[in-house]
């Protein structure tokens, strides 16, 4: 048997047929004779199809995939289409929500064209650029399904990272963080320093600090909780408050790639300065036990 195949010994042909219908595997068809995958207990060679090696999928009852976007015309269509394909494989009900943060390119028009053809896609738009945290607040407020999966529009995280995260959720996690194991290869030294500092602060404030700025899959109610941070540290604060509130927060390793198009803005100096201020604000709030005020949801147009 070659390295690209695996052998499954099944006691029922129906189980193997279910794998075929799920699209996870395909049987090797013999040149002649009876189809062996229909015979209980028979050894069958099953070629892998793409990266999928399991013939089952973790299923969530319902899922909102939320995607903040700013000047992502080069990648938004592929991101949304991949979200639809992967999301449908892991959720009983699905919606994909894109928040366009007043892009100056064709991001809004491209996403709107997809939404016009597929009712599962929702596009919200802001007339003024407010930054990624405001986009996330708007997206979380718009999400209506039981689970929310946050991913970016730049395709640095392939939508297929949802698979291991959904498995963790099915196993009992309330909040799943995708940890990037290869940031050293992808990030510049400056970005690595910012990321390292962010993780240490989150850990010091009482939450897993593996990668709070990465993709997330969480129960909707955990993302609807109020936060005091006004900038990108709000994502770390959501993890902290979920963990301190008793939610089961787990981390799973995920793929991470270099940005193929567009321009990253998460490590700009003004963003970093605001994050430092937010760390102090969040730390004081937690130390005093003060409830976080509910921030207003930024105005959006559908």
SESE-367874 format. One record per residue (C-alpha): residue number from 1; residue in one letter; chain; x, y, z. Coordinates in pm, 1 decimal. Layout:
REM residues N
r i:NUM&aa:A&ch:A&x:X&y:Y&z:Z
...
This chain:
REM residues 302
r i:1&aa:X&ch:A&x:0.0&y:0.0&z:0.0
r i:2&aa:X&ch:A&x:138.5&y:339.4&z:-95.1
r i:3&aa:X&ch:A&x:188.2&y:628.4&z:146.4
r i:4&aa:X&ch:A&x:-105.8&y:809.9&z:-13.7
r i:5&aa:X&ch:A&x:-355.9&y:538.8&z:74.8
r i:6&aa:X&ch:A&x:-496.3&y:377.4&z:383.1
r i:7&aa:X&ch:A&x:-662.7&y:41.0&z:444.8
r i:8&aa:X&ch:A&x:-994.1&y:20.0&z:623.8
r i:9&aa:X&ch:A&x:-1137.3&y:-315.1&z:733.8
r i:10&aa:X&ch:A&x:-1509.3&y:-268.2&z:780.9
r i:11&aa:X&ch:A&x:-1779.2&y:-502.6&z:901.0
r i:12&aa:X&ch:A&x:-2046.1&y:-344.0&z:685.8
r i:13&aa:X&ch:A&x:-2056.7&y:-214.7&z:332.6
r i:14&aa:X&ch:A&x:-2309.7&y:49.6&z:436.5
r i:15&aa:X&ch:A&x:-2049.1&y:223.6&z:651.6
r i:16&aa:X&ch:A&x:-1809.2&y:245.2&z:360.0
r i:17&aa:X&ch:A&x:-2084.4&y:369.7&z:132.1
r i:18&aa:X&ch:A&x:-2158.7&y:647.2&z:382.1
r i:19&aa:X&ch:A&x:-1794.5&y:751.4&z:360.4
r i:20&aa:X&ch:A&x:-1822.3&y:774.5&z:-17.7
r i:21&aa:X&ch:A&x:-2139.3&y:981.7&z:4.0
r i:22&aa:X&ch:A&x:-1972.2&y:1213.9&z:256.6
r i:23&aa:X&ch:A&x:-1699.8&y:1281.5&z:3.1
r i:24&aa:X&ch:A&x:-1422.0&y:1192.5&z:245.8
r i:25&aa:X&ch:A&x:-1288.4&y:887.3&z:64.5
r i:26&aa:X&ch:A&x:-1333.0&y:693.3&z:-257.8
r i:27&aa:X&ch:A&x:-1282.7&y:319.5&z:-311.3
r i:28&aa:X&ch:A&x:-1029.4&y:169.4&z:-549.4
r i:29&aa:X&ch:A&x:-1235.7&y:-4.5&z:-816.4
r i:30&aa:X&ch:A&x:-1098.6&y:-347.8&z:-918.8
r i:31&aa:X&ch:A&x:-1054.7&y:-434.3&z:-1286.6
r i:32&aa:X&ch:A&x:-1284.0&y:-736.3&z:-1259.2
r i:33&aa:X&ch:A&x:-1486.6&y:-935.2&z:-1008.7
r i:34&aa:X&ch:A&x:-1736.2&y:-831.6&z:-741.0
r i:35&aa:X&ch:A&x:-1703.6&y:-491.6&z:-575.0
r i:36&aa:X&ch:A&x:-1508.7&y:-571.9&z:-254.7
r i:37&aa:X&ch:A&x:-1635.1&y:-266.8&z:-65.4
r i:38&aa:X&ch:A&x:-1981.7&y:-423.8&z:-70.3
r i:39&aa:X&ch:A&x:-1861.8&y:-739.0&z:105.8
r i:40&aa:X&ch:A&x:-1863.7&y:-720.6&z:487.1
r i:41&aa:X&ch:A&x:-1522.7&y:-776.5&z:642.3
r i:42&aa:X&ch:A&x:-1327.4&y:-742.9&z:318.5
r i:43&aa:X&ch:A&x:-1003.3&y:-538.9&z:303.6
r i:44&aa:X&ch:A&x:-1032.8&y:-241.3&z:71.8
r i:45&aa:X&ch:A&x:-773.5&y:15.5&z:-29.2
r i:46&aa:X&ch:A&x:-906.4&y:368.5&z:6.2
r i:47&aa:X&ch:A&x:-717.9&y:656.7&z:-159.5
r i:48&aa:X&ch:A&x:-717.3&y:979.1&z:32.9
r i:49&aa:X&ch:A&x:-902.5&y:1269.5&z:-123.2
r i:50&aa:X&ch:A&x:-712.7&y:1592.4&z:-57.4
r i:51&aa:X&ch:A&x:-618.6&y:1650.7&z:306.6
r i:52&aa:X&ch:A&x:-921.5&y:1466.4&z:447.2
r i:53&aa:X&ch:A&x:-828.7&y:1137.1&z:611.9
r i:54&aa:X&ch:A&x:-1139.7&y:1069.6&z:822.0
r i:55&aa:X&ch:A&x:-1467.4&y:939.3&z:682.5
r i:56&aa:X&ch:A&x:-1672.1&y:1124.8&z:940.3
r i:57&aa:X&ch:A&x:-1721.0&y:1493.8&z:1010.4
r i:58&aa:X&ch:A&x:-1790.1&y:1675.6&z:1333.6
r i:59&aa:X&ch:A&x:-2126.8&y:1846.4&z:1300.7
r i:60&aa:X&ch:A&x:-2237.5&y:2161.5&z:1478.9
r i:61&aa:X&ch:A&x:-2612.5&y:2227.4&z:1508.2
r i:62&aa:X&ch:A&x:-2581.0&y:2569.9&z:1345.2
r i:63&aa:X&ch:A&x:-2291.5&y:2794.8&z:1252.1
r i:64&aa:X&ch:A&x:-2226.2&y:3157.7&z:1165.1
r i:65&aa:X&ch:A&x:-1897.0&y:3214.2&z:982.9
r i:66&aa:X&ch:A&x:-1801.1&y:3579.7&z:1026.1
r i:67&aa:X&ch:A&x:-1540.7&y:3753.1&z:810.0
r i:68&aa:X&ch:A&x:-1417.8&y:4111.2&z:862.3
r i:69&aa:X&ch:A&x:-1289.2&y:4265.1&z:539.7
r i:70&aa:X&ch:A&x:-1110.0&y:4583.4&z:440.8
r i:71&aa:X&ch:A&x:-969.9&y:4622.5&z:88.9
r i:72&aa:X&ch:A&x:-971.0&y:4246.3&z:27.3
r i:73&aa:X&ch:A&x:-1103.6&y:4242.6&z:-330.0
r i:74&aa:X&ch:A&x:-829.3&y:4002.7&z:-438.6
r i:75&aa:X&ch:A&x:-931.5&y:3731.6&z:-193.3
r i:76&aa:X&ch:A&x:-1286.0&y:3789.5&z:-68.1
r i:77&aa:X&ch:A&x:-1463.7&y:3578.3&z:-330.1
r i:78&aa:X&ch:A&x:-1244.2&y:3273.9&z:-270.3
r i:79&aa:X&ch:A&x:-1278.4&y:3319.4&z:106.6
r i:80&aa:X&ch:A&x:-1657.8&y:3331.2&z:98.2
r i:81&aa:X&ch:A&x:-1690.2&y:3037.8&z:-139.6
r i:82&aa:X&ch:A&x:-1456.5&y:2827.6&z:72.4
r i:83&aa:X&ch:A&x:-1652.0&y:2927.0&z:383.4
r i:84&aa:X&ch:A&x:-1974.7&y:2806.0&z:221.7
r i:85&aa:X&ch:A&x:-1821.6&y:2475.3&z:118.9
r i:86&aa:X&ch:A&x:-1643.7&y:2396.7&z:444.6
r i:87&aa:X&ch:A&x:-1918.5&y:2534.8&z:666.9
r i:88&aa:X&ch:A&x:-2187.4&y:2324.4&z:499.3
r i:89&aa:X&ch:A&x:-1980.8&y:2012.7&z:571.7
r i:90&aa:X&ch:A&x:-1968.1&y:2085.8&z:944.8
r i:91&aa:X&ch:A&x:-2300.2&y:2248.5&z:1038.0
r i:92&aa:X&ch:A&x:-2667.3&y:2165.8&z:1013.0
r i:93&aa:X&ch:A&x:-2752.9&y:2529.9&z:939.9
r i:94&aa:X&ch:A&x:-2510.7&y:2786.2&z:802.5
r i:95&aa:X&ch:A&x:-2471.7&y:3155.7&z:737.4
r i:96&aa:X&ch:A&x:-2165.1&y:3347.5&z:620.4
r i:97&aa:X&ch:A&x:-2150.3&y:3713.1&z:723.1
r i:98&aa:X&ch:A&x:-1903.1&y:3959.1&z:572.1
r i:99&aa:X&ch:A&x:-1850.3&y:4301.9&z:726.3
r i:100&aa:X&ch:A&x:-1700.1&y:4546.7&z:478.6
r i:101&aa:X&ch:A&x:-1524.9&y:4822.4&z:671.9
r i:102&aa:X&ch:A&x:-1569.2&y:5097.2&z:409.7
r i:103&aa:X&ch:A&x:-1325.8&y:4936.7&z:165.9
r i:104&aa:X&ch:A&x:-1189.6&y:5156.8&z:-110.6
r i:105&aa:X&ch:A&x:-1174.5&y:4871.2&z:-360.9
r i:106&aa:X&ch:A&x:-1437.2&y:4627.1&z:-493.3
r i:107&aa:X&ch:A&x:-1464.1&y:4416.3&z:-176.6
r i:108&aa:X&ch:A&x:-1823.4&y:4516.3&z:-106.0
r i:109&aa:X&ch:A&x:-1941.4&y:4468.5&z:-464.4
r i:110&aa:X&ch:A&x:-1783.4&y:4124.0&z:-495.9
r i:111&aa:X&ch:A&x:-1928.4&y:4001.4&z:-167.4
r i:112&aa:X&ch:A&x:-2269.6&y:4150.1&z:-249.3
r i:113&aa:X&ch:A&x:-2273.6&y:3968.2&z:-583.5
r i:114&aa:X&ch:A&x:-2223.0&y:3636.3&z:-404.9
r i:115&aa:X&ch:A&x:-2493.7&y:3723.5&z:-151.4
r i:116&aa:X&ch:A&x:-2736.3&y:3800.6&z:-433.5
r i:117&aa:X&ch:A&x:-2696.5&y:3443.0&z:-557.4
r i:118&aa:X&ch:A&x:-2678.3&y:3261.7&z:-223.9
r i:119&aa:X&ch:A&x:-2917.5&y:3345.4&z:62.1
r i:120&aa:X&ch:A&x:-2674.3&y:3198.2&z:315.6
r i:121&aa:X&ch:A&x:-2440.3&y:3493.8&z:256.7
r i:122&aa:X&ch:A&x:-2503.4&y:3825.3&z:432.1
r i:123&aa:X&ch:A&x:-2299.2&y:4139.0&z:364.8
r i:124&aa:X&ch:A&x:-2301.0&y:4432.6&z:605.8
r i:125&aa:X&ch:A&x:-2128.1&y:4758.8&z:521.2
r i:126&aa:X&ch:A&x:-2013.9&y:5064.8&z:709.0
r i:127&aa:X&ch:A&x:-1987.0&y:5400.6&z:543.2
r i:128&aa:X&ch:A&x:-1684.8&y:5498.3&z:753.6
r i:129&aa:X&ch:A&x:-1377.1&y:5290.2&z:832.0
r i:130&aa:X&ch:A&x:-1379.1&y:5206.4&z:1203.3
r i:131&aa:X&ch:A&x:-1116.2&y:4933.7&z:1236.7
r i:132&aa:X&ch:A&x:-1123.7&y:4560.0&z:1284.1
r i:133&aa:X&ch:A&x:-1256.4&y:4555.1&z:1641.5
r i:134&aa:X&ch:A&x:-1563.8&y:4754.4&z:1538.4
r i:135&aa:X&ch:A&x:-1609.2&y:4509.4&z:1250.6
r i:136&aa:X&ch:A&x:-1592.5&y:4215.2&z:1489.0
r i:137&aa:X&ch:A&x:-1847.5&y:4368.6&z:1722.8
r i:138&aa:X&ch:A&x:-2081.1&y:4423.0&z:1429.4
r i:139&aa:X&ch:A&x:-2028.8&y:4067.4&z:1306.7
r i:140&aa:X&ch:A&x:-2088.9&y:3908.4&z:1646.7
r i:141&aa:X&ch:A&x:-2406.3&y:4114.1&z:1687.1
r i:142&aa:X&ch:A&x:-2531.3&y:4002.2&z:1344.7
r i:143&aa:X&ch:A&x:-2458.7&y:3631.9&z:1402.5
r i:144&aa:X&ch:A&x:-2774.0&y:3434.1&z:1478.3
r i:145&aa:X&ch:A&x:-2654.9&y:3072.3&z:1499.5
r i:146&aa:X&ch:A&x:-2542.2&y:2870.3&z:1802.6
r i:147&aa:X&ch:A&x:-2173.3&y:2868.9&z:1709.7
r i:148&aa:X&ch:A&x:-1963.6&y:3148.1&z:1559.8
r i:149&aa:X&ch:A&x:-1643.4&y:3090.3&z:1362.1
r i:150&aa:X&ch:A&x:-1421.5&y:3394.5&z:1307.7
r i:151&aa:X&ch:A&x:-1179.8&y:3387.8&z:1016.7
r i:152&aa:X&ch:A&x:-1009.3&y:3653.8&z:807.4
r i:153&aa:X&ch:A&x:-1066.4&y:3746.1&z:444.5
r i:154&aa:X&ch:A&x:-698.1&y:3729.7&z:350.1
r i:155&aa:X&ch:A&x:-685.2&y:3346.9&z:344.1
r i:156&aa:X&ch:A&x:-392.4&y:3322.4&z:584.6
r i:157&aa:X&ch:A&x:-600.4&y:3063.2&z:766.1
r i:158&aa:X&ch:A&x:-768.5&y:2823.3&z:520.7
r i:159&aa:X&ch:A&x:-1133.2&y:2764.5&z:607.3
r i:160&aa:X&ch:A&x:-1049.4&y:2395.4&z:648.3
r i:161&aa:X&ch:A&x:-906.7&y:2474.1&z:992.5
r i:162&aa:X&ch:A&x:-1270.5&y:2460.3&z:1101.9
r i:163&aa:X&ch:A&x:-1252.4&y:2078.1&z:1094.2
r i:164&aa:X&ch:A&x:-1027.4&y:2019.8&z:1398.9
r i:165&aa:X&ch:A&x:-1189.8&y:2310.6&z:1580.1
r i:166&aa:X&ch:A&x:-1538.5&y:2165.1&z:1527.6
r i:167&aa:X&ch:A&x:-1408.4&y:1832.9&z:1657.4
r i:168&aa:X&ch:A&x:-1294.2&y:2006.5&z:1976.4
r i:169&aa:X&ch:A&x:-1632.9&y:2175.3&z:2012.0
r i:170&aa:X&ch:A&x:-1811.4&y:1845.4&z:1965.3
r i:171&aa:X&ch:A&x:-1588.9&y:1698.8&z:2238.1
r i:172&aa:X&ch:A&x:-1713.5&y:1957.7&z:2487.7
r i:173&aa:X&ch:A&x:-1519.2&y:2280.5&z:2434.8
r i:174&aa:X&ch:A&x:-1706.7&y:2610.3&z:2459.1
r i:175&aa:X&ch:A&x:-1436.8&y:2830.3&z:2307.4
r i:176&aa:X&ch:A&x:-1177.4&y:2695.8&z:2061.8
r i:177&aa:X&ch:A&x:-867.3&y:2890.5&z:1957.1
r i:178&aa:X&ch:A&x:-660.8&y:2790.4&z:1654.8
r i:179&aa:X&ch:A&x:-292.9&y:2807.5&z:1750.7
r i:180&aa:X&ch:A&x:-44.1&y:2894.0&z:1476.3
r i:181&aa:X&ch:A&x:261.6&y:2676.3&z:1524.7
r i:182&aa:X&ch:A&x:457.0&y:2831.2&z:1236.4
r i:183&aa:X&ch:A&x:440.7&y:3202.5&z:1316.1
r i:184&aa:X&ch:A&x:820.4&y:3213.5&z:1334.6
r i:185&aa:X&ch:A&x:836.2&y:3125.1&z:964.8
r i:186&aa:X&ch:A&x:555.9&y:3360.6&z:857.5
r i:187&aa:X&ch:A&x:593.6&y:3666.8&z:1081.8
r i:188&aa:X&ch:A&x:865.3&y:3930.0&z:1083.3
r i:189&aa:X&ch:A&x:1064.8&y:3971.9&z:1408.5
r i:190&aa:X&ch:A&x:852.4&y:4277.5&z:1493.7
r i:191&aa:X&ch:A&x:526.9&y:4086.9&z:1446.1
r i:192&aa:X&ch:A&x:662.1&y:3796.7&z:1651.6
r i:193&aa:X&ch:A&x:743.3&y:4034.4&z:1937.5
r i:194&aa:X&ch:A&x:395.1&y:4185.5&z:1929.2
r i:195&aa:X&ch:A&x:235.0&y:3841.0&z:1918.9
r i:196&aa:X&ch:A&x:454.5&y:3707.4&z:2200.9
r i:197&aa:X&ch:A&x:367.6&y:4004.8&z:2423.4
r i:198&aa:X&ch:A&x:-3.8&y:3970.4&z:2348.5
r i:199&aa:X&ch:A&x:-2.1&y:3603.1&z:2443.9
r i:200&aa:X&ch:A&x:182.7&y:3664.4&z:2771.7
r i:201&aa:X&ch:A&x:-58.8&y:3937.4&z:2878.1
r i:202&aa:X&ch:A&x:-363.5&y:3721.0&z:2807.4
r i:203&aa:X&ch:A&x:-210.7&y:3433.6&z:3004.3
r i:204&aa:X&ch:A&x:-128.2&y:3663.3&z:3296.8
r i:205&aa:X&ch:A&x:-490.2&y:3779.4&z:3308.4
r i:206&aa:X&ch:A&x:-623.6&y:3427.3&z:3343.0
r i:207&aa:X&ch:A&x:-675.5&y:3263.8&z:3004.7
r i:208&aa:X&ch:A&x:-488.6&y:3025.5&z:2773.9
r i:209&aa:X&ch:A&x:-233.5&y:3244.3&z:2600.6
r i:210&aa:X&ch:A&x:-143.1&y:3027.8&z:2304.2
r i:211&aa:X&ch:A&x:-276.1&y:3253.0&z:2029.8
r i:212&aa:X&ch:A&x:-569.5&y:3479.7&z:2123.9
r i:213&aa:X&ch:A&x:-539.6&y:3678.5&z:1800.8
r i:214&aa:X&ch:A&x:-598.4&y:3374.9&z:1581.9
r i:215&aa:X&ch:A&x:-914.0&y:3217.4&z:1439.7
r i:216&aa:X&ch:A&x:-1182.4&y:3122.2&z:1690.8
r i:217&aa:X&ch:A&x:-1487.4&y:2900.1&z:1719.4
r i:218&aa:X&ch:A&x:-1710.2&y:2982.7&z:2014.1
r i:219&aa:X&ch:A&x:-2061.1&y:2961.1&z:2145.3
r i:220&aa:X&ch:A&x:-2240.4&y:3276.0&z:2038.1
r i:221&aa:X&ch:A&x:-2324.8&y:3391.9&z:2389.5
r i:222&aa:X&ch:A&x:-1954.1&y:3404.4&z:2481.5
r i:223&aa:X&ch:A&x:-1890.1&y:3653.4&z:2202.0
r i:224&aa:X&ch:A&x:-2191.1&y:3866.5&z:2293.7
r i:225&aa:X&ch:A&x:-2051.1&y:3947.9&z:2637.6
r i:226&aa:X&ch:A&x:-1950.6&y:4306.5&z:2698.8
r i:227&aa:X&ch:A&x:-1584.1&y:4408.9&z:2688.6
r i:228&aa:X&ch:A&x:-1402.4&y:4723.2&z:2797.7
r i:229&aa:X&ch:A&x:-1127.4&y:4713.0&z:2534.1
r i:230&aa:X&ch:A&x:-1182.7&y:4942.2&z:2237.3
r i:231&aa:X&ch:A&x:-919.1&y:4799.5&z:2001.2
r i:232&aa:X&ch:A&x:-771.9&y:4467.4&z:1892.4
r i:233&aa:X&ch:A&x:-713.8&y:4355.6&z:2253.3
r i:234&aa:X&ch:A&x:-1090.0&y:4306.1&z:2276.3
r i:235&aa:X&ch:A&x:-1039.5&y:3961.3&z:2121.0
r i:236&aa:X&ch:A&x:-799.9&y:3870.6&z:2399.7
r i:237&aa:X&ch:A&x:-1044.1&y:4011.1&z:2653.8
r i:238&aa:X&ch:A&x:-1321.0&y:3789.9&z:2518.2
r i:239&aa:X&ch:A&x:-1101.8&y:3484.5&z:2574.3
r i:240&aa:X&ch:A&x:-1008.4&y:3603.3&z:2924.2
r i:241&aa:X&ch:A&x:-1367.6&y:3669.3&z:3030.7
r i:242&aa:X&ch:A&x:-1485.6&y:3338.6&z:2885.2
r i:243&aa:X&ch:A&x:-1218.5&y:3146.0&z:3077.1
r i:244&aa:X&ch:A&x:-1273.2&y:3335.7&z:3401.3
r i:245&aa:X&ch:A&x:-1646.6&y:3281.3&z:3362.8
r i:246&aa:X&ch:A&x:-1607.0&y:2903.6&z:3360.2
r i:247&aa:X&ch:A&x:-1617.0&y:2831.2&z:2987.3
r i:248&aa:X&ch:A&x:-1399.6&y:2546.7&z:2865.4
r i:249&aa:X&ch:A&x:-1135.7&y:2714.7&z:2648.3
r i:250&aa:X&ch:A&x:-916.0&y:2483.1&z:2441.6
r i:251&aa:X&ch:A&x:-651.7&y:2528.5&z:2174.7
r i:252&aa:X&ch:A&x:-585.7&y:2324.6&z:1861.4
r i:253&aa:X&ch:A&x:-300.9&y:2360.4&z:1608.6
r i:254&aa:X&ch:A&x:-403.3&y:2505.8&z:1272.5
r i:255&aa:X&ch:A&x:-249.6&y:2592.0&z:937.0
r i:256&aa:X&ch:A&x:-130.4&y:2947.3&z:880.8
r i:257&aa:X&ch:A&x:7.2&y:3096.9&z:559.2
r i:258&aa:X&ch:A&x:164.0&y:3416.1&z:439.1
r i:259&aa:X&ch:A&x:-78.8&y:3680.5&z:320.8
r i:260&aa:X&ch:A&x:-124.6&y:3640.4&z:-53.5
r i:261&aa:X&ch:A&x:-282.1&y:3979.7&z:-123.3
r i:262&aa:X&ch:A&x:-388.9&y:4297.2&z:51.5
r i:263&aa:X&ch:A&x:-211.8&y:4475.7&z:335.3
r i:264&aa:X&ch:A&x:-193.9&y:4377.5&z:702.9
r i:265&aa:X&ch:A&x:-283.7&y:4648.3&z:956.8
r i:266&aa:X&ch:A&x:-285.3&y:4461.5&z:1287.9
r i:267&aa:X&ch:A&x:68.0&y:4564.8&z:1394.5
r i:268&aa:X&ch:A&x:55.0&y:4935.7&z:1309.5
r i:269&aa:X&ch:A&x:198.5&y:5148.5&z:1588.2
r i:270&aa:X&ch:A&x:-130.0&y:5323.9&z:1660.3
r i:271&aa:X&ch:A&x:-300.2&y:4984.1&z:1690.4
r i:272&aa:X&ch:A&x:-29.9&y:4863.9&z:1930.5
r i:273&aa:X&ch:A&x:-53.7&y:5179.9&z:2144.4
r i:274&aa:X&ch:A&x:-430.4&y:5140.6&z:2171.6
r i:275&aa:X&ch:A&x:-381.7&y:4776.4&z:2271.6
r i:276&aa:X&ch:A&x:-145.1&y:4879.0&z:2553.3
r i:277&aa:X&ch:A&x:-405.6&y:5123.1&z:2684.4
r i:278&aa:X&ch:A&x:-668.9&y:4850.6&z:2660.8
r i:279&aa:X&ch:A&x:-452.5&y:4607.2&z:2859.3
r i:280&aa:X&ch:A&x:-445.5&y:4856.5&z:3146.4
r i:281&aa:X&ch:A&x:-818.6&y:4915.4&z:3116.6
r i:282&aa:X&ch:A&x:-901.7&y:4543.6&z:3114.6
r i:283&aa:X&ch:A&x:-662.6&y:4467.5&z:3400.3
r i:284&aa:X&ch:A&x:-820.1&y:4737.5&z:3616.8
r i:285&aa:X&ch:A&x:-1170.9&y:4617.8&z:3535.3
r i:286&aa:X&ch:A&x:-1087.8&y:4260.4&z:3630.4
r i:287&aa:X&ch:A&x:-904.6&y:4362.5&z:3948.8
r i:288&aa:X&ch:A&x:-1198.4&y:4574.4&z:4065.0
r i:289&aa:X&ch:A&x:-1454.6&y:4316.4&z:3961.2
r i:290&aa:X&ch:A&x:-1638.9&y:4585.5&z:3770.6
r i:291&aa:X&ch:A&x:-1880.2&y:4462.9&z:3503.1
r i:292&aa:X&ch:A&x:-1785.1&y:4561.6&z:3151.9
r i:293&aa:X&ch:A&x:-2021.5&y:4813.1&z:2992.9
r i:294&aa:X&ch:A&x:-2201.6&y:4695.5&z:2682.3
r i:295&aa:X&ch:A&x:-2045.5&y:4883.0&z:2393.9
r i:296&aa:X&ch:A&x:-2280.7&y:5005.9&z:2122.2
r i:297&aa:X&ch:A&x:-2283.3&y:4800.1&z:1805.5
r i:298&aa:X&ch:A&x:-2142.1&y:5001.5&z:1514.3
r i:299&aa:X&ch:A&x:-2399.7&y:5106.2&z:1257.3
r i:300&aa:X&ch:A&x:-2404.7&y:4885.2&z:951.1
r i:301&aa:X&ch:A&x:-2603.6&y:4863.8&z:630.2
r i:302&aa:X&ch:A&x:-2726.5&y:4536.3&z:484.3
